[in-house]
Amino acid sequence: MVIEPSTRSELVSYPIRDIVQEAKALEKQGTKMTYLNIGDPAPFGFRPPQHILDAAAQALKGNYSGYAPSEGDPELREAVAEFERVAPEDVFVTAGLSEGIDLLFQAMVDPGRNILLPIPTYPLYLTKERISYGTVDFYDCDSGFEPDLDSLRKSINKYTKALLVINPNNPTGAVYSRKTLQGIVDIAGEAKLPIISDDVYDQMVFEGGMTHMRDLSKDVPIVCGNSLSKNYLYPGARVGYLAFHGEGWGSMKEAIQRLCNQRLSVNWEMQRAYIAAIKGPHGHIEKFNGELKKRRDLMMKRIGAIPGLSTAAPKGAFYAFIKVEGPWKSDLEFVRGLLKCGVVTVPGSGFAPTLKGKYFRMVFLPTLAQLDDAFDKIEKYMKVGR
């Protein structure tokens, strides 16, 4: 007997982790790998601030062995509400922002409908669109990876339920200008559409300033998502939130509450850690951003010296989306060849299935020495071609 998986499950793809299986197979054969595929600071020596770890440890000693409220720890909701400048009842705690994204798609997208995505985009949004049996529709970004407002306006159709903004962006590291963000708000207002604002890297900005979407919107409903993962260097904690801003969200919040109820609750201890994170201190952020900028500068120097590679300089997060010119037929062929040299990256088509050209995404979290070594291998690979 063969047990067949569902059609829906076959629509799931997550290239950031999918490529690891191929890397591990080569590793078993003796190839030493540098993993530049996943945005996790921990393998590169970065640790969450001690007061956050202490809060989680203290919660383990406390009376937190029962279920938490489905919508989240009341104290955490209050802390988030103060940060986001909304009411506590506008906040829902999720198991990382990934679960928040899942809940939004379940609540908003019926078959044939869509949340309009930037291209390139974070792959989870692509998968959630597909398994909702929605139409996968994109708006373009320019050569600096800022949204193209004309493309955004033209890409909205009668089936569009919301617009997605990821700022700072994964996979490009772009930090959008205030002018661009205001343009998106204006277009959303004209189209009478809400905005989903993925703010998970909002404190990781090391060049220029950061404008929050919620600070620009007056009449346009916005739902902001964030998590403990990136800004506080704690991806394993798996706690995040959705915060609803503006009018018109009543029925949607009821739907999110039902979805929270059916998955019971989020881990108490990590919620207590998130309270400590929000309330501070926040001294680690400036230090971490300084380290990221040094790594970004080295990366851009190396890319600029390698014929066939180019990208716009990231201003936030810790990703680069790099264009490749050369004999490779596809970005997957390029990435697989690079694997044999001991460097693990992610094919750009996983973030941008309709984008012309070949790209790959890498993280620049490793030490300067590790990055230099990885680029030595990339440079040699570019010279020998296939």
C-alpha positions as CSV (number, residue, x, y, z in Angstrom):
1,M,0.0,0.0,0.0
2,V,1.2,3.5,-0.9
3,I,0.0,6.4,1.2
4,E,-0.2,9.4,-1.1
5,P,0.4,12.9,0.3
6,S,-2.2,15.6,-0.3
7,T,-2.1,17.9,-3.3
8,R,-1.8,20.8,-0.9
9,S,1.4,19.4,0.7
10,E,3.0,19.1,-2.7
11,L,2.7,22.9,-3.1
12,V,5.0,23.5,-0.1
13,S,8.5,24.7,-0.9
14,Y,11.2,26.3,1.4
15,P,14.4,26.6,-0.6
16,I,16.3,28.1,2.3
17,R,16.3,24.8,4.0
18,D,15.7,22.5,1.0
19,I,19.2,23.2,-0.3
20,V,20.7,21.9,3.0
21,Q,19.9,18.3,2.1
22,E,22.2,18.5,-0.9
23,A,24.8,20.2,1.1
24,K,24.7,17.5,3.8
25,A,25.1,14.8,1.2
26,L,28.3,16.5,-0.1
27,E,29.5,17.0,3.5
28,K,29.3,13.3,4.1
29,Q,31.7,12.8,1.2
30,G,34.2,15.1,2.8
31,T,33.4,18.6,1.4
32,K,33.7,21.2,4.2
33,M,30.7,23.6,3.9
34,T,30.3,27.3,4.8
35,Y,26.6,27.8,5.3
36,L,25.4,31.1,3.9
37,N,21.8,30.0,3.4
38,I,19.9,30.7,6.5
39,G,19.4,33.9,8.6
40,D,20.4,32.5,12.0
41,P,22.9,34.5,14.0
42,A,23.5,31.7,16.5
43,P,25.9,29.5,14.4
44,F,28.1,32.6,13.9
45,G,28.6,33.3,17.6
46,F,25.8,35.9,18.3
47,R,23.8,35.4,21.4
48,P,20.6,36.9,22.8
49,P,21.1,39.6,25.5
50,Q,21.4,38.0,28.9
51,H,18.4,39.7,30.4
52,I,16.2,37.9,27.8
53,L,17.7,34.5,28.6
54,D,17.3,35.2,32.3
55,A,13.6,36.0,31.9
56,A,13.0,32.7,30.1
57,A,14.9,30.9,32.8
58,Q,12.9,32.6,35.6
59,A,9.7,31.7,33.9
60,L,10.7,28.0,34.0
61,K,10.9,28.3,37.8
62,G,7.5,30.0,38.0
63,N,3.9,28.9,37.7
64,Y,3.8,28.7,33.9
65,S,3.1,25.0,33.3
66,G,-0.5,25.4,32.1
67,Y,-1.9,26.7,28.8
68,A,-1.3,30.3,28.1
69,P,-4.3,32.4,26.8
70,S,-4.8,31.6,23.1
71,E,-4.3,35.2,22.1
72,G,-1.2,35.6,24.2
73,D,0.2,36.5,27.7
74,P,-1.7,39.6,28.8
75,E,1.5,41.3,29.9
76,L,3.1,40.7,26.6
77,R,0.1,42.0,24.7
78,E,0.3,45.1,26.8
79,A,4.0,45.6,26.1
80,V,3.5,45.1,22.4
81,A,0.5,47.4,22.4
82,E,2.6,50.2,24.0
83,F,5.4,49.6,21.5
84,E,3.0,49.6,18.5
85,R,0.7,52.3,19.9
86,V,-2.5,50.2,19.7
87,A,-4.8,48.6,22.3
88,P,-3.9,45.2,23.8
89,E,-7.0,43.7,22.1
90,D,-5.4,44.6,18.8
91,V,-2.4,42.3,19.5
92,F,-2.2,38.5,18.9
93,V,0.8,36.5,20.0
94,T,2.0,33.8,17.6
95,A,4.7,31.1,17.4
96,G,7.1,33.3,15.6
97,L,6.0,35.6,12.8
98,S,5.9,32.6,10.6
99,E,2.7,31.4,12.4
100,G,1.4,34.9,12.2
101,I,1.8,34.8,8.4
102,D,0.1,31.5,8.3
103,L,-2.9,32.9,10.3
104,L,-3.2,35.9,8.0
105,F,-3.4,33.8,4.9
106,Q,-5.9,31.4,6.5
107,A,-8.0,34.4,7.5
108,M,-7.7,36.5,4.4
109,V,-7.2,34.4,1.3
110,D,-9.9,32.3,-0.4
111,P,-9.2,30.3,-3.5
112,G,-8.5,32.6,-6.5
113,R,-7.7,35.6,-4.3
114,N,-4.3,37.0,-3.5
115,I,-2.1,39.0,-1.2
116,L,0.0,41.1,-3.6
117,L,3.7,40.2,-3.0
118,P,6.9,42.1,-3.8
119,I,9.3,40.3,-6.1
120,P,11.7,39.1,-4.8
121,T,9.9,38.0,-1.7
122,Y,10.4,35.8,1.4
123,P,9.5,32.2,0.3
124,L,7.0,31.5,3.1
125,Y,4.6,34.0,1.5
126,L,4.9,32.2,-1.8
127,T,4.1,28.9,-0.2
128,K,1.2,30.3,1.8
129,E,-0.3,31.8,-1.3
130,R,-0.1,28.5,-3.1
131,I,-1.5,26.3,-0.4
132,S,-4.4,28.8,0.0
133,Y,-5.1,28.1,-3.7
134,G,-4.6,31.8,-4.3
135,T,-3.2,33.4,-7.4
136,V,0.5,34.3,-6.9
137,D,0.8,37.9,-8.1
138,F,3.7,40.2,-7.7
139,Y,4.7,43.9,-8.0
140,D,8.2,44.7,-9.2
141,C,11.1,46.4,-7.4
142,D,13.7,48.6,-9.1
143,S,17.4,48.0,-9.5
144,G,18.0,49.1,-5.9
145,F,15.2,46.7,-4.8
146,E,12.8,49.5,-3.7
147,P,9.2,48.9,-4.8
148,D,8.2,50.2,-8.2
149,L,5.1,52.2,-7.5
150,D,3.8,52.1,-11.0
151,S,4.1,48.3,-11.0
152,L,2.3,48.1,-7.7
153,R,-0.6,50.2,-8.9
154,K,-0.9,48.1,-12.1
155,S,-0.6,44.8,-10.4
156,I,-3.7,45.3,-8.1
157,N,-6.7,43.5,-9.4
158,K,-10.3,42.7,-8.2
159,Y,-9.0,39.6,-6.4
160,T,-6.3,41.4,-4.3
161,K,-7.0,41.3,-0.6
162,A,-4.0,43.1,0.8
163,L,-0.5,44.5,-0.1
164,L,2.6,43.0,1.5
165,V,5.6,45.2,2.5
166,I,8.8,43.6,3.9
167,N,11.0,46.4,5.3
168,P,13.9,45.9,5.8
169,N,13.7,43.4,3.1
170,N,14.4,39.7,3.0
171,P,16.0,38.6,0.7
172,T,17.6,41.9,-0.6
173,G,18.5,43.9,2.5
174,A,16.8,47.0,1.1
175,V,15.5,49.6,3.5
176,Y,12.7,51.5,1.8
177,S,12.7,55.3,1.7
178,R,9.9,57.3,3.4
179,K,8.8,58.6,0.0
180,T,8.4,55.0,-1.3
181,L,6.5,53.9,1.8
182,Q,4.2,56.9,1.6
183,G,3.5,56.1,-2.0
184,I,2.5,52.5,-1.1
185,V,0.1,53.9,1.6
186,D,-1.4,56.3,-0.9
187,I,-1.9,53.5,-3.5
188,A,-3.5,51.2,-0.8
189,G,-5.8,54.0,0.2
190,E,-6.9,54.6,-3.4
191,A,-7.5,50.8,-3.8
192,K,-9.2,50.5,-0.4
193,L,-6.8,47.7,0.5
194,P,-5.1,46.9,3.9
195,I,-1.3,46.6,4.2
196,I,0.6,43.7,5.8
197,S,3.9,45.2,7.1
198,D,6.6,42.6,7.9
199,D,8.8,44.5,10.4
200,V,10.8,41.6,11.6
201,Y,14.2,43.3,10.9
202,D,13.0,46.8,11.8
203,Q,15.9,47.5,14.2
204,M,18.6,46.0,12.0
205,V,19.3,49.1,10.0
206,F,23.0,50.1,9.7
207,E,22.8,52.8,6.9
208,G,20.3,55.6,6.7
209,G,17.1,55.7,8.8
210,M,14.1,53.4,9.2
211,T,10.5,54.6,8.6
212,H,7.8,52.4,9.9
213,M,4.7,51.9,7.8
214,R,2.5,52.4,10.8
215,D,3.8,56.0,11.2
216,L,2.6,57.0,7.7
217,S,-0.9,55.6,7.6
218,K,-3.8,57.7,8.7
219,D,-6.8,56.0,7.1
220,V,-5.3,52.8,5.7
221,P,-5.6,49.7,7.9
222,I,-2.2,48.1,8.6
223,V,-1.3,44.9,10.4
224,C,2.3,44.8,11.6
225,G,4.2,41.6,12.3
226,N,7.3,41.2,14.4
227,S,9.2,38.6,16.5
228,L,11.8,37.9,19.0
229,S,13.9,36.1,16.4
230,K,16.0,38.7,14.6
231,N,16.1,42.0,16.4
232,Y,16.9,40.1,19.7
233,L,19.1,37.3,18.1
234,Y,16.8,34.5,19.3
235,P,15.4,32.6,16.3
236,G,14.9,29.5,18.4
237,A,12.5,31.2,20.8
238,R,9.6,31.0,18.3
239,V,7.4,33.9,19.5
240,G,6.1,36.8,17.6
241,Y,3.0,38.9,17.1
242,L,0.4,40.6,14.9
243,A,-0.6,44.1,15.7
244,F,-3.7,45.6,14.0
245,H,-3.7,49.3,13.3
246,G,-6.6,51.4,12.1
247,E,-10.3,50.7,11.4
248,G,-12.1,47.9,9.7
249,W,-10.3,44.9,11.3
250,G,-13.2,43.7,13.6
251,S,-14.2,40.6,11.6
252,M,-10.6,39.8,10.8
253,K,-9.5,39.9,14.4
254,E,-12.4,37.6,15.3
255,A,-11.1,35.2,12.6
256,I,-7.5,35.4,14.0
257,Q,-8.8,34.8,17.5
258,R,-10.6,31.6,16.3
259,L,-7.4,30.4,14.6
260,C,-5.4,31.1,17.8
261,N,-8.0,29.1,19.8
262,Q,-7.7,26.0,17.6
263,R,-3.9,25.9,18.0
264,L,-4.3,26.4,21.8
265,S,-1.4,28.7,22.8
266,V,2.2,29.8,22.5
267,N,5.0,28.7,24.9
268,W,4.8,30.7,28.2
269,E,8.5,30.9,28.8
270,M,9.3,32.5,25.5
271,Q,6.5,35.0,25.9
272,R,8.0,36.1,29.2
273,A,11.3,36.4,27.4
274,Y,9.7,38.7,24.8
275,I,8.4,41.0,27.5
276,A,11.9,41.5,28.8
277,A,13.1,42.0,25.2
278,I,10.6,44.8,24.5
279,K,11.2,46.6,27.8
280,G,15.0,46.5,27.3
281,P,17.8,47.3,27.7
282,H,18.5,47.4,23.9
283,G,22.3,48.0,23.9
284,H,23.0,45.0,21.8
285,I,21.3,46.5,18.7
286,E,23.8,49.2,18.0
287,K,26.7,46.8,18.5
288,F,25.2,44.1,16.3
289,N,24.4,46.6,13.5
290,G,28.0,47.8,13.7
291,E,29.2,44.2,13.1
292,L,26.8,43.8,10.3
293,K,28.0,46.9,8.5
294,K,31.6,45.7,8.7
295,R,30.6,42.4,7.1
296,R,28.4,44.2,4.5
297,D,31.3,46.4,3.5
298,L,33.6,43.5,3.0
299,M,31.0,41.6,1.0
300,M,30.4,44.5,-1.3
301,K,34.2,45.0,-1.8
302,R,34.5,41.3,-2.8
303,I,31.5,41.3,-5.0
304,G,32.7,44.4,-6.8
305,A,36.0,42.7,-7.6
306,I,34.5,39.5,-9.1
307,P,33.4,39.8,-12.8
308,G,29.9,38.5,-13.2
309,L,28.5,39.4,-9.8
310,S,26.6,42.5,-8.9
311,T,24.0,43.7,-6.3
312,A,22.7,46.8,-4.7
313,A,24.3,47.4,-1.3
314,P,22.1,46.1,1.6
315,K,21.2,48.8,4.2
316,G,19.5,46.5,6.7
317,A,19.0,42.9,7.8
318,F,21.8,40.6,6.9
319,Y,21.1,39.4,3.3
320,A,22.3,40.1,-0.2
321,F,20.5,39.2,-3.4
322,I,23.3,38.8,-5.9
323,K,22.9,38.8,-9.7
324,V,25.0,36.3,-11.7
325,E,26.2,36.6,-15.2
326,G,27.8,33.6,-16.8
327,P,27.4,30.3,-18.6
328,W,25.1,28.6,-16.1
329,K,21.6,27.8,-17.5
330,S,19.8,28.5,-14.2
331,D,20.5,29.9,-10.7
332,L,19.9,26.3,-9.4
333,E,22.7,25.0,-11.6
334,F,25.0,27.9,-10.3
335,V,24.1,27.2,-6.6
336,R,24.6,23.4,-7.0
337,G,28.0,24.0,-8.6
338,L,28.9,26.4,-5.7
339,L,28.0,23.6,-3.3
340,K,30.7,21.5,-4.7
341,C,33.2,24.3,-3.8
342,G,31.9,24.2,-0.2
343,V,29.6,27.3,-0.1
344,V,25.9,27.0,0.6
345,T,23.6,29.7,-0.8
346,V,20.0,29.8,-2.0
347,P,18.9,30.0,-5.6
348,G,17.1,33.3,-6.3
349,S,14.2,31.6,-8.1
350,G,13.0,30.5,-4.7
351,F,12.4,34.1,-3.9
352,A,11.5,35.3,-7.3
353,P,10.1,32.6,-9.6
354,T,9.2,35.1,-12.4
355,L,12.2,37.4,-12.2
356,K,14.5,37.5,-15.3
357,G,18.1,36.7,-14.8
358,K,20.1,34.5,-12.4
359,Y,20.4,35.4,-8.7
360,F,21.4,33.8,-5.4
361,R,20.8,34.9,-1.8
362,M,23.5,34.8,0.9
363,V,23.7,35.9,4.5
364,F,26.7,37.9,5.6
365,L,26.7,36.9,9.3
366,P,30.0,34.9,9.3
367,T,33.2,36.5,10.6
368,L,35.2,38.6,8.2
369,A,37.7,35.8,7.8
370,Q,35.0,33.3,7.0
371,L,33.4,35.7,4.5
372,D,36.8,36.2,2.8
373,D,37.3,32.5,2.6
374,A,33.8,32.0,1.1
375,F,34.4,34.7,-1.5
376,D,37.8,33.2,-2.4
377,K,35.9,30.0,-3.3
378,I,33.1,32.0,-5.1
379,E,35.7,33.9,-7.1
380,K,37.5,30.8,-8.2
381,Y,34.2,29.2,-9.2
382,M,33.3,32.2,-11.3
383,K,36.6,32.0,-13.1
384,V,36.4,28.3,-14.0
385,G,32.7,28.5,-14.9
386,R,31.0,25.1,-14.8
